[in-house]
Amino acid sequence: MEVIEAPIRPYAWGSRTAIATLQGRPVPTAEPEAELWLGAHAGAPAVLTGTGTPLDRAVAADPEGLLGAGVAERFGARLPFLLKVLAAEAPLSLQAHPDLDQARAGFAAEEAAGVPLGAPNRTYVDANHKPELLVAVEPFDALCGFRAPEESAELLAALRVAALGEVVDALRAPDAATALHGAVSQLVELPESVVAAVVSAAADRPDYELVGELAKRYPGDPGVVLALLLNRVTLAPGEAVWMPAGNLHAYLHGLGVEIMAASDNVLRGGLTPKHVNVPELLRVLRYEVLSDAVLRPVPVAPGVVTWPVPIDDFALYRATVDGTPVELPGDGPRIVLCLRGEATVDCGGTAVRLRGCDAAFVRASSKPVLVTGSAEVFQASVGR
């Protein structure tokens, strides 16, 4: 086991207080701090502090030693998950992520076309899918998945904006997939004049508060209206949202711990100054209703909970430790994050002390992790 140093991504929607407060640094920070990356993705790998080696290079140099033979055979010479601390002060873009086949094909196509990896119009930055799970650390506000199209039809019709008539008609199609595809295809192309009419019609109406909030940041953006098709949820601490491939979503505000397959592929549909690839987004979206976006924690051992997901790239556990030692499950490569408090983390005689967003990488050959102290600790591992 070895302590890692995690880079912070300074995206514009990030907080100037949340991550710094967890780490015990002065606030406000000079620039927004959006995500703390704890993994081996080439975009911002963590660094093994003992040797100064980026984790992606360490894994590539000795995949079986760090990942174990089974994980290396299943996923290749890469850590298959990426753990993050996410701090959203402002809304993220409306977005979805590709499945594995779509990511591989999209990445290969852009490589063949000679689109530079860092180009602002690049859509696929790696060849992996990006299903993700976000667990709220503090109350977390998000848009997650499509609501029933008939509900969205009533919501839009009540605004009495004539230019939305065809969208409302599309949402009233008898088949949900057809209804959602027809409505989304129109909404992503809305002209600014129609967006402005919607914002005006929604003004001072409590049921449409989100429209005004988004329009202040992204005036004229079609995503302001498209957001009305999605479920709005507020997660209590410990609750989570599971976002599989093709699920349209946008995180609005809050602090959470997020785990995903090791990818940074994002297909944006609005609410962003970044590259928006509408045709590709429409192609990868899943036009299906998400009736309940919220996952509740499931106890798996004394002091330990998890949020089961139907993939094997990752699993996430949270341990609440207060005096009594707690053992975390798992025997493959792991990253252990002490979010709050102070903990000693031990895996068979190799112990490190962590606090305030400190983290450690545990190689596959190590034994189960034993945590002592008084802390909230997360462990990312490969799923089973």
RAJO-V763361 format. One record per residue. N is the residue number from 0. RES is the residue in three letters. SS is DSSP state (2 for helix, 1 for strand, 0 for the rest). OMEGA is omega in radians with two decimals (999 if undefined). Layout:
# RAJO-V763361
N:RES:SS:OMEGA  N:RES:SS:OMEGA
This chain:
# RAJO-V763361
0:MET:0:-3.11  1:GLU:1:3.10  2:VAL:1:3.10  3:ILE:1:3.04  4:GLU:1:-3.03  5:ALA:0:3.08  6:PRO:0:3.09  7:ILE:1:3.10  8:ARG:1:-3.03  9:PRO:0:3.14  10:TYR:0:-3.00  11:ALA:0:-3.11  12:TRP:0:-3.05  13:GLY:1:-3.13  14:SER:1:3.04  15:ARG:0:-3.10  16:THR:0:-2.88  17:ALA:2:-3.09  18:ILE:2:3.12  19:ALA:2:3.12  20:THR:2:3.10  21:LEU:2:-3.11  22:GLN:2:3.12  23:GLY:0:3.11  24:ARG:0:3.12  25:PRO:0:3.08  26:VAL:0:-0.08  27:PRO:0:3.11  28:THR:0:-3.07  29:ALA:0:3.12  30:GLU:0:3.12  31:PRO:0:3.08  32:GLU:1:-2.96  33:ALA:0:-3.04  34:GLU:1:2.97  35:LEU:1:-3.05  36:TRP:1:-3.13  37:LEU:1:-3.10  38:GLY:1:-3.06  39:ALA:0:3.08  40:HIS:0:-3.04  41:ALA:0:-3.14  42:GLY:0:3.13  43:ALA:0:-3.10  44:PRO:0:2.97  45:ALA:0:-3.08  46:VAL:1:3.04  47:LEU:1:-2.99  48:THR:0:-3.12  49:GLY:0:-3.09  50:THR:0:-3.07  51:GLY:0:-3.09  52:THR:1:3.01  53:PRO:1:-3.02  54:LEU:2:3.13  55:ASP:2:3.12  56:ARG:2:3.12  57:ALA:2:3.13  58:VAL:2:-3.14  59:ALA:2:-3.11  60:ALA:2:-3.09  61:ASP:0:-3.05  62:PRO:2:-3.13  63:GLU:2:-3.13  64:GLY:2:-3.09  65:LEU:2:-3.06  66:LEU:2:-2.98  67:GLY:0:-3.05  68:ALA:2:-3.09  69:GLY:2:3.14  70:VAL:2:3.13  71:ALA:2:3.12  72:GLU:2:-3.10  73:ARG:2:-2.97  74:PHE:2:-3.07  75:GLY:0:-3.05  76:ALA:0:3.12  77:ARG:0:3.02  78:LEU:0:-2.96  79:PRO:0:-3.13  80:PHE:1:3.07  81:LEU:1:3.12  82:LEU:1:-3.14  83:LYS:1:2.78  84:VAL:1:-3.04  85:LEU:1:-3.11  86:ALA:1:-3.08  87:ALA:1:3.04  88:GLU:0:3.13  89:ALA:0:-3.10  90:PRO:0:2.96  91:LEU:0:3.14  92:SER:0:2.90  93:LEU:1:-2.97  94:GLN:1:2.99  95:ALA:1:-3.11  96:HIS:0:-3.08  97:PRO:0:2.95  98:ASP:0:-2.99  99:LEU:2:3.14  100:ASP:2:3.12  101:GLN:2:-3.13  102:ALA:2:-3.14  103:ARG:2:-3.13  104:ALA:2:-3.13  105:GLY:2:3.13  106:PHE:2:-3.13  107:ALA:2:-3.13  108:ALA:2:-3.14  109:GLU:2:3.04  110:GLU:2:-3.13  111:ALA:2:3.13  112:ALA:0:3.10  113:GLY:0:3.10  114:VAL:0:-3.11  115:PRO:0:-3.06  116:LEU:0:-3.13  117:GLY:0:-3.10  118:ALA:0:-3.11  119:PRO:0:3.13  120:ASN:0:3.10  121:ARG:0:3.14  122:THR:0:-3.09  123:TYR:0:-3.10  124:VAL:0:3.03  125:ASP:0:-3.04  126:ALA:0:-3.06  127:ASN:0:3.03  128:HIS:0:-3.06  129:LYS:0:2.95  130:PRO:0:-3.04  131:GLU:1:3.11  132:LEU:1:3.09  133:LEU:1:3.12  134:VAL:1:-3.14  135:ALA:1:3.01  136:VAL:0:2.98  137:GLU:0:3.13  138:PRO:0:-2.99  139:PHE:1:-3.08  140:ASP:1:-3.06  141:ALA:1:2.95  142:LEU:1:-2.98  143:CYS:1:3.01  144:GLY:1:-3.11  145:PHE:1:2.94  146:ARG:0:3.12  147:ALA:0:-3.05  148:PRO:2:3.11  149:GLU:2:3.06  150:GLU:2:3.12  151:SER:2:3.11  152:ALA:2:3.14  153:GLU:2:-3.12  154:LEU:2:3.14  155:LEU:2:-3.13  156:ALA:2:-3.10  157:ALA:0:3.11  158:LEU:0:3.11  159:ARG:0:3.02  160:VAL:0:-3.01  161:ALA:2:-3.09  162:ALA:2:3.10  163:LEU:2:-3.06  164:GLY:2:-3.13  165:GLU:2:3.08  166:VAL:2:3.13  167:VAL:2:3.11  168:ASP:2:3.13  169:ALA:2:-3.12  170:LEU:2:-3.13  171:ARG:0:3.04  172:ALA:0:-3.04  173:PRO:0:3.14  174:ASP:0:-3.04  175:ALA:2:-3.11  176:ALA:2:3.11  177:THR:2:-3.13  178:ALA:2:-3.09  179:LEU:2:3.13  180:HIS:2:-3.14  181:GLY:2:-3.12  182:ALA:2:-3.11  183:VAL:2:-3.13  184:SER:2:3.12  185:GLN:2:-3.04  186:LEU:2:-3.11  187:VAL:0:-3.14  188:GLU:0:-3.10  189:LEU:0:3.05  190:PRO:0:-3.10  191:GLU:2:-3.11  192:SER:2:3.12  193:VAL:2:3.08  194:VAL:2:3.13  195:ALA:2:3.11  196:ALA:2:3.10  197:VAL:2:3.13  198:VAL:2:3.12  199:SER:2:-3.13  200:ALA:2:-3.10  201:ALA:2:-3.06  202:ALA:0:3.06  203:ASP:0:3.07  204:ARG:0:-3.03  205:PRO:2:-3.11  206:ASP:2:-3.08  207:TYR:2:-3.11  208:GLU:2:-3.11  209:LEU:2:-3.13  210:VAL:2:3.13  211:GLY:2:3.14  212:GLU:2:-3.11  213:LEU:2:-3.11  214:ALA:2:3.10  215:LYS:2:-3.10  216:ARG:2:-3.05  217:TYR:0:-3.12  218:PRO:0:3.12  219:GLY:0:-3.10  220:ASP:0:3.11  221:PRO:0:3.13  222:GLY:2:3.09  223:VAL:2:3.14  224:VAL:2:3.13  225:LEU:2:-3.14  226:ALA:2:-3.12  227:LEU:2:3.11  228:LEU:2:-3.02  229:LEU:1:3.03  230:ASN:1:3.02  231:ARG:1:-3.12  232:VAL:1:2.98  233:THR:1:-3.10  234:LEU:1:2.93  235:ALA:0:3.10  236:PRO:0:-3.11  237:GLY:0:3.04  238:GLU:0:-3.03  239:ALA:1:2.94  240:VAL:1:3.12  241:TRP:1:-3.09  242:MET:1:3.08  243:PRO:0:3.13  244:ALA:0:3.05  245:GLY:0:-3.09  246:ASN:0:-3.13  247:LEU:0:-3.09  248:HIS:1:3.04  249:ALA:1:3.05  250:TYR:1:-3.01  251:LEU:1:-3.07  252:HIS:1:3.03  253:GLY:1:-3.11  254:LEU:1:-3.12  255:GLY:1:2.97  256:VAL:1:-3.03  257:GLU:1:3.04  258:ILE:1:-3.05  259:MET:1:2.90  260:ALA:1:-2.99  261:ALA:0:-3.12  262:SER:0:3.02  263:ASP:0:3.12  264:ASN:0:-3.12  265:VAL:0:3.05  266:LEU:1:-2.98  267:ARG:1:3.14  268:GLY:1:-3.14  269:GLY:1:-3.13  270:LEU:0:-3.12  271:THR:0:2.98  272:PRO:0:-3.10  273:LYS:0:-3.10  274:HIS:0:3.08  275:VAL:0:-3.13  276:ASN:0:-3.03  277:VAL:2:-3.13  278:PRO:2:-3.13  279:GLU:2:3.08  280:LEU:2:-3.13  281:LEU:2:-3.12  282:ARG:2:-3.04  283:VAL:2:-3.11  284:LEU:0:2.98  285:ARG:0:-3.07  286:TYR:0:-3.11  287:GLU:0:-3.11  288:VAL:1:3.03  289:LEU:0:-3.00  290:SER:0:3.13  291:ASP:0:-3.06  292:ALA:0:-2.94  293:VAL:1:3.01  294:LEU:1:3.08  295:ARG:0:-3.12  296:PRO:0:-3.14  297:VAL:1:3.11  298:PRO:1:3.10  299:VAL:1:3.13  300:ALA:1:3.11  301:PRO:0:3.11  302:GLY:0:-3.05  303:VAL:1:3.06  304:VAL:1:3.06  305:THR:1:3.10  306:TRP:0:-3.03  307:PRO:0:3.08  308:VAL:0:-2.99  309:PRO:0:3.08  310:ILE:0:-3.12  311:ASP:0:3.10  312:ASP:0:-3.07  313:PHE:0:2.94  314:ALA:1:-3.12  315:LEU:1:3.11  316:TYR:1:3.03  317:ARG:1:3.08  318:ALA:1:3.02  319:THR:1:-3.00  320:VAL:1:3.13  321:ASP:1:3.10  322:GLY:0:-3.13  323:THR:0:3.14  324:PRO:0:3.14  325:VAL:1:3.11  326:GLU:1:3.12  327:LEU:1:-3.13  328:PRO:0:3.05  329:GLY:0:3.13  330:ASP:0:3.09  331:GLY:0:3.09  332:PRO:0:-3.08  333:ARG:1:2.94  334:ILE:1:-3.12  335:VAL:1:-3.10  336:LEU:1:2.99  337:CYS:1:-3.06  338:LEU:1:-3.12  339:ARG:1:-3.13  340:GLY:1:-3.11  341:GLU:1:-3.05  342:ALA:1:2.93  343:THR:1:-3.08  344:VAL:1:-3.00  345:ASP:1:3.03  346:CYS:0:3.07  347:GLY:0:3.07  348:GLY:0:3.05  349:THR:0:-3.04  350:ALA:1:3.02  351:VAL:1:3.13  352:ARG:1:-3.07  353:LEU:1:3.00  354:ARG:1:3.00  355:GLY:0:3.14  356:CYS:0:2.93  357:ASP:1:-3.14  358:ALA:1:3.12  359:ALA:1:3.04  360:PHE:1:3.13  361:VAL:1:-3.13  362:ARG:0:-2.97  363:ALA:0:-3.07  364:SER:0:-3.08  365:SER:0:3.14  366:LYS:0:3.07  367:PRO:0:-3.09  368:VAL:1:3.08  369:LEU:1:-3.08  370:VAL:1:3.04  371:THR:1:3.14  372:GLY:1:3.09  373:SER:1:-2.96  374:ALA:1:2.93  375:GLU:1:-3.00  376:VAL:1:3.06  377:PHE:1:3.03  378:GLN:1:3.02  379:ALA:1:3.11  380:SER:1:3.06  381:VAL:0:3.11  382:GLY:0:-3.11  383:ARG:0:999
